[in-house]
Amino acid sequence: LRTKESSGILFLRTDQLDGETDWKLRLAVPSCQKLSSDEALAEASGGVYAPEPTADIYAFEGDLTLSDSEGDATEPLSLDNTLWAGTVLASGEALALVLYTGTD
């Protein structure tokens, strides 16, 4: 959802998932990145819509809704906003929301 980098960009390695050794670009959700701090995100109210899990690690579509005194704001989520289990952050730090914990 949010990174320590002001650009909202980080890179991750997915070689444990797909064998690819190149770094993948990931992006923070803009509405979360523009918040004043990680604490502001932790105190935020809202929800996430995500479809049922699939085996396809190359696709994701969902929505994040954040609520404040002015109302609700919904923003789309895509593969660019994901960090799959088994990936390793190659640069930066991230604050994320865990979805689909399953039986593991």
ZAMARGU-4260 file (C-alpha; in steps of 0.2 Angstrom, whole numbers, plus 5000, padded with zeros to 4 digits):
<rodrens>
0) 5000/5000/5000 | 5014/5012/5005 | 5033/5013/5004 | 5046/5023/5013 | 5052/5030/4996
5) 5044/5047/4991 | 5041/5040/4973 | 5031/5026/4980 | 5042/5014/4969 | 5050/4998/4975
10) 5058/4983/4967 | 5056/4964/4971 | 5063/4948/4966 | 5051/4933/4961 | 5064/4920/4957
15) 5056/4908/4971 | 5039/4909/4962 | 5043/4909/4943 | 5062/4907/4941 | 5064/4924/4934
20) 5079/4933/4941 | 5075/4951/4935 | 5068/4963/4947 | 5050/4968/4946 | 5044/4986/4948
25) 5030/4988/4961 | 5020/5004/4965 | 5012/5010/4981 | 4994/5015/4980 | 4993/5034/4977
30) 4980/5038/4990 | 4990/5028/5003 | 5007/5035/4997 | 5001/5053/4999 | 4996/5051/5017
35) 5007/5060/5030 | 5014/5044/5038 | 5013/5026/5041 | 5003/5029/5056 | 4990/5039/5046
40) 4988/5024/5035 | 4986/5012/5051 | 4972/5024/5057 | 4963/5025/5041 | 4946/5017/5038
45) 4941/5008/5022 | 4941/4991/5014 | 4947/4981/4999 | 4938/4972/4986 | 4948/4957/4978
50) 4942/4943/4968 | 4944/4925/4973 | 4962/4919/4973 | 4968/4911/4957 | 4985/4902/4952
55) 4989/4916/4940 | 5003/4927/4948 | 5003/4938/4933 | 4986/4946/4935 | 4976/4955/4949
60) 4962/4967/4949 | 4953/4975/4964 | 4948/4991/4973 | 4954/5000/4988 | 4942/5012/4997
65) 4948/5024/5010 | 4935/5034/5020 | 4938/5051/5028 | 4927/5066/5033 | 4924/5070/5015
70) 4917/5053/5011 | 4924/5038/5002 | 4937/5037/4988 | 4939/5021/4978 | 4955/5018/4969
75) 4959/5003/4957 | 4972/4990/4962 | 4982/4980/4949 | 4997/4968/4948 | 5008/4984/4950
80) 5002/4985/4968 | 5005/4967/4974 | 5018/4958/4984 | 5015/4940/4982 | 5021/4928/4996
85) 5038/4921/4992 | 5044/4937/4984 | 5059/4946/4991 | 5060/4965/4992 | 5075/4970/4982
90) 5075/4988/4987 | 5065/4999/4998 | 5053/4995/5012 | 5034/4992/5011 | 5018/4993/5022
95) 5006/4981/5015 | 4989/4973/5018 | 4989/4954/5019 | 4975/4945/5008 | 4972/4927/5005
100) 4981/4919/5019 | 4974/4902/5015 | 4980/4886/5025 | 4998/4890/5025
</rodrens>
